[in-house]
Amino acid sequence: MSTPKKKVTVKDPTTGKDVELVPEKVWTLAPKGRKGVKIGLFKSPETGKYFRAKVPEDYPA
């Protein structure tokens, strides 16, 4: 059974507003041998365009 994803507050680059969205996909972006950051793929509710933004480290992948 999958756990429900929680919303993340991110800045929508297409509109410039802060919005609460659930990412469609989450992955870790890390250079070799170093700690990385978690990135999420979001879809703008107003324009429908996709964008990437950093999500908290404790966010489930």
LUMVEX-308874 format. One record per atom (N, C-alpha, C): residue number from 1; x, y, z; chain. Coordinates in nm, 2 decimals, padded with zeros to 4 digits. Layout:
# residues N
PT / NUM / X / Y / Z / A
...
This chain:
# residues 61
PT / 1 / 00.08 / -00.12 / 00.00 / A
PT / 1 / 00.00 / 00.00 / 00.00 / A
PT / 1 / 00.09 / 00.12 / 00.00 / A
PT / 2 / 00.07 / 00.21 / -00.09 / A
PT / 2 / 00.15 / 00.33 / -00.10 / A
PT / 2 / 00.11 / 00.44 / 00.00 / A
PT / 3 / 00.20 / 00.52 / 00.05 / A
PT / 3 / 00.17 / 00.62 / 00.14 / A
PT / 3 / 00.14 / 00.75 / 00.06 / A
PT / 4 / 00.04 / 00.83 / 00.11 / A
PT / 4 / 00.00 / 00.95 / 00.03 / A
PT / 4 / 00.11 / 01.05 / 00.04 / A
PT / 5 / 00.14 / 01.11 / -00.08 / A
PT / 5 / 00.24 / 01.21 / -00.08 / A
PT / 5 / 00.20 / 01.34 / -00.02 / A
PT / 6 / 00.29 / 01.41 / 00.05 / A
PT / 6 / 00.25 / 01.54 / 00.11 / A
PT / 6 / 00.29 / 01.65 / 00.02 / A
PT / 7 / 00.22 / 01.77 / 00.04 / A
PT / 7 / 00.24 / 01.88 / -00.04 / A
PT / 7 / 00.37 / 01.96 / 00.00 / A
PT / 8 / 00.43 / 02.02 / -00.09 / A
PT / 8 / 00.55 / 02.10 / -00.07 / A
PT / 8 / 00.53 / 02.24 / -00.12 / A
PT / 9 / 00.57 / 02.34 / -00.05 / A
PT / 9 / 00.56 / 02.48 / -00.09 / A
PT / 9 / 00.68 / 02.51 / -00.18 / A
PT / 10 / 00.65 / 02.55 / -00.31 / A
PT / 10 / 00.76 / 02.58 / -00.40 / A
PT / 10 / 00.72 / 02.71 / -00.47 / A
PT / 11 / 00.82 / 02.77 / -00.53 / A
PT / 11 / 00.79 / 02.89 / -00.61 / A
PT / 11 / 00.77 / 02.85 / -00.76 / A
PT / 12 / 00.66 / 02.88 / -00.82 / A
PT / 12 / 00.63 / 02.85 / -00.95 / A
PT / 12 / 00.70 / 02.95 / -01.04 / A
PT / 13 / 00.80 / 02.91 / -01.12 / A
PT / 13 / 00.88 / 03.01 / -01.20 / A
PT / 13 / 00.80 / 03.07 / -01.32 / A
PT / 14 / 00.69 / 03.00 / -01.36 / A
PT / 14 / 00.61 / 03.05 / -01.47 / A
PT / 14 / 00.52 / 03.17 / -01.43 / A
PT / 15 / 00.47 / 03.17 / -01.30 / A
PT / 15 / 00.39 / 03.27 / -01.26 / A
PT / 15 / 00.45 / 03.36 / -01.15 / A
PT / 16 / 00.56 / 03.31 / -01.08 / A
PT / 16 / 00.62 / 03.38 / -00.98 / A
PT / 16 / 00.56 / 03.37 / -00.84 / A
PT / 17 / 00.46 / 03.29 / -00.83 / A
PT / 17 / 00.38 / 03.27 / -00.70 / A
PT / 17 / 00.43 / 03.15 / -00.62 / A
PT / 18 / 00.42 / 03.16 / -00.49 / A
PT / 18 / 00.44 / 03.04 / -00.41 / A
PT / 18 / 00.32 / 02.95 / -00.40 / A
PT / 19 / 00.33 / 02.83 / -00.44 / A
PT / 19 / 00.22 / 02.74 / -00.44 / A
PT / 19 / 00.25 / 02.61 / -00.37 / A
PT / 20 / 00.15 / 02.54 / -00.32 / A
PT / 20 / 00.16 / 02.41 / -00.25 / A
PT / 20 / 00.12 / 02.30 / -00.35 / A
PT / 21 / 00.22 / 02.22 / -00.39 / A
PT / 21 / 00.19 / 02.11 / -00.49 / A
PT / 21 / 00.25 / 01.98 / -00.44 / A
PT / 22 / 00.20 / 01.87 / -00.49 / A
PT / 22 / 00.26 / 01.74 / -00.47 / A
PT / 22 / 00.34 / 01.71 / -00.60 / A
PT / 23 / 00.47 / 01.67 / -00.58 / A
PT / 23 / 00.55 / 01.64 / -00.70 / A
PT / 23 / 00.51 / 01.52 / -00.77 / A
PT / 24 / 00.52 / 01.52 / -00.90 / A
PT / 24 / 00.48 / 01.40 / -00.98 / A
PT / 24 / 00.59 / 01.29 / -00.97 / A
PT / 25 / 00.72 / 01.34 / -00.95 / A
PT / 25 / 00.83 / 01.24 / -00.95 / A
PT / 25 / 00.93 / 01.31 / -00.86 / A
PT / 26 / 01.01 / 01.23 / -00.78 / A
PT / 26 / 01.11 / 01.28 / -00.69 / A
PT / 26 / 01.24 / 01.19 / -00.71 / A
PT / 27 / 01.35 / 01.25 / -00.72 / A
PT / 27 / 01.48 / 01.18 / -00.74 / A
PT / 27 / 01.59 / 01.25 / -00.67 / A
PT / 28 / 01.70 / 01.18 / -00.65 / A
PT / 28 / 01.82 / 01.25 / -00.59 / A
PT / 28 / 01.92 / 01.28 / -00.70 / A
PT / 29 / 01.97 / 01.40 / -00.69 / A
PT / 29 / 02.07 / 01.45 / -00.79 / A
PT / 29 / 02.20 / 01.47 / -00.71 / A
PT / 30 / 02.30 / 01.39 / -00.74 / A
PT / 30 / 02.42 / 01.39 / -00.66 / A
PT / 30 / 02.54 / 01.37 / -00.75 / A
PT / 31 / 02.64 / 01.45 / -00.74 / A
PT / 31 / 02.77 / 01.42 / -00.81 / A
PT / 31 / 02.84 / 01.31 / -00.74 / A
PT / 32 / 02.93 / 01.24 / -00.81 / A
PT / 32 / 03.00 / 01.12 / -00.76 / A
PT / 32 / 03.07 / 01.15 / -00.63 / A
PT / 33 / 03.05 / 01.07 / -00.53 / A
PT / 33 / 03.12 / 01.08 / -00.41 / A
PT / 33 / 03.07 / 01.19 / -00.31 / A
PT / 34 / 02.96 / 01.26 / -00.35 / A
PT / 34 / 02.92 / 01.37 / -00.26 / A
PT / 34 / 02.77 / 01.36 / -00.23 / A
PT / 35 / 02.73 / 01.42 / -00.13 / A
PT / 35 / 02.59 / 01.42 / -00.09 / A
PT / 35 / 02.51 / 01.50 / -00.19 / A
PT / 36 / 02.39 / 01.46 / -00.23 / A
PT / 36 / 02.31 / 01.53 / -00.33 / A
PT / 36 / 02.19 / 01.60 / -00.27 / A
PT / 37 / 02.11 / 01.64 / -00.35 / A
PT / 37 / 01.98 / 01.71 / -00.31 / A
PT / 37 / 01.87 / 01.63 / -00.38 / A
PT / 38 / 01.75 / 01.64 / -00.32 / A
PT / 38 / 01.63 / 01.58 / -00.37 / A
PT / 38 / 01.56 / 01.68 / -00.46 / A
PT / 39 / 01.53 / 01.64 / -00.58 / A
PT / 39 / 01.46 / 01.72 / -00.68 / A
PT / 39 / 01.32 / 01.67 / -00.71 / A
PT / 40 / 01.22 / 01.75 / -00.73 / A
PT / 40 / 01.09 / 01.71 / -00.76 / A
PT / 40 / 01.04 / 01.77 / -00.89 / A
PT / 41 / 00.96 / 01.70 / -00.96 / A
PT / 41 / 00.90 / 01.74 / -01.09 / A
PT / 41 / 00.76 / 01.79 / -01.06 / A
PT / 42 / 00.73 / 01.92 / -01.08 / A
PT / 42 / 00.60 / 01.97 / -01.05 / A
PT / 42 / 00.53 / 02.02 / -01.18 / A
PT / 43 / 00.40 / 02.03 / -01.18 / A
PT / 43 / 00.33 / 02.09 / -01.29 / A
PT / 43 / 00.25 / 02.21 / -01.24 / A
PT / 44 / 00.27 / 02.33 / -01.31 / A
PT / 44 / 00.21 / 02.45 / -01.27 / A
PT / 44 / 00.06 / 02.44 / -01.29 / A
PT / 45 / -00.02 / 02.47 / -01.18 / A
PT / 45 / -00.17 / 02.46 / -01.19 / A
PT / 45 / -00.23 / 02.57 / -01.29 / A
PT / 46 / -00.16 / 02.68 / -01.31 / A
PT / 46 / -00.22 / 02.79 / -01.39 / A
PT / 46 / -00.18 / 02.77 / -01.54 / A
PT / 47 / -00.05 / 02.74 / -01.56 / A
PT / 47 / 00.00 / 02.74 / -01.70 / A
PT / 47 / 00.01 / 02.60 / -01.76 / A
PT / 48 / 00.02 / 02.50 / -01.67 / A
PT / 48 / 00.03 / 02.36 / -01.72 / A
PT / 48 / 00.17 / 02.32 / -01.75 / A
PT / 49 / 00.27 / 02.41 / -01.74 / A
PT / 49 / 00.40 / 02.38 / -01.77 / A
PT / 49 / 00.47 / 02.31 / -01.65 / A
PT / 50 / 00.57 / 02.22 / -01.69 / A
PT / 50 / 00.64 / 02.14 / -01.59 / A
PT / 50 / 00.76 / 02.22 / -01.55 / A
PT / 51 / 00.80 / 02.21 / -01.42 / A
PT / 51 / 00.93 / 02.27 / -01.37 / A
PT / 51 / 00.98 / 02.18 / -01.26 / A
PT / 52 / 01.11 / 02.20 / -01.23 / A
PT / 52 / 01.18 / 02.12 / -01.12 / A
PT / 52 / 01.21 / 02.21 / -01.01 / A
PT / 53 / 01.21 / 02.16 / -00.89 / A
PT / 53 / 01.24 / 02.24 / -00.77 / A
PT / 53 / 01.29 / 02.14 / -00.66 / A
PT / 54 / 01.37 / 02.20 / -00.57 / A
PT / 54 / 01.42 / 02.12 / -00.46 / A
PT / 54 / 01.31 / 02.09 / -00.36 / A
PT / 55 / 01.31 / 01.96 / -00.31 / A
PT / 55 / 01.22 / 01.92 / -00.20 / A
PT / 55 / 01.30 / 01.89 / -00.08 / A
PT / 56 / 01.24 / 01.89 / 00.04 / A
PT / 56 / 01.31 / 01.86 / 00.16 / A
PT / 56 / 01.38 / 01.72 / 00.16 / A
PT / 57 / 01.49 / 01.71 / 00.24 / A
PT / 57 / 01.56 / 01.58 / 00.24 / A
PT / 57 / 01.48 / 01.47 / 00.30 / A
PT / 58 / 01.39 / 01.50 / 00.39 / A
PT / 58 / 01.31 / 01.39 / 00.45 / A
PT / 58 / 01.19 / 01.35 / 00.37 / A
PT / 59 / 01.17 / 01.41 / 00.25 / A
PT / 59 / 01.06 / 01.37 / 00.16 / A
PT / 59 / 01.08 / 01.23 / 00.11 / A
PT / 60 / 00.97 / 01.15 / 00.11 / A
PT / 60 / 00.99 / 01.01 / 00.06 / A
PT / 60 / 01.01 / 01.01 / -00.09 / A
PT / 61 / 01.10 / 00.92 / -00.13 / A
PT / 61 / 01.13 / 00.91 / -00.27 / A
PT / 61 / 01.03 / 00.83 / -00.35 / A
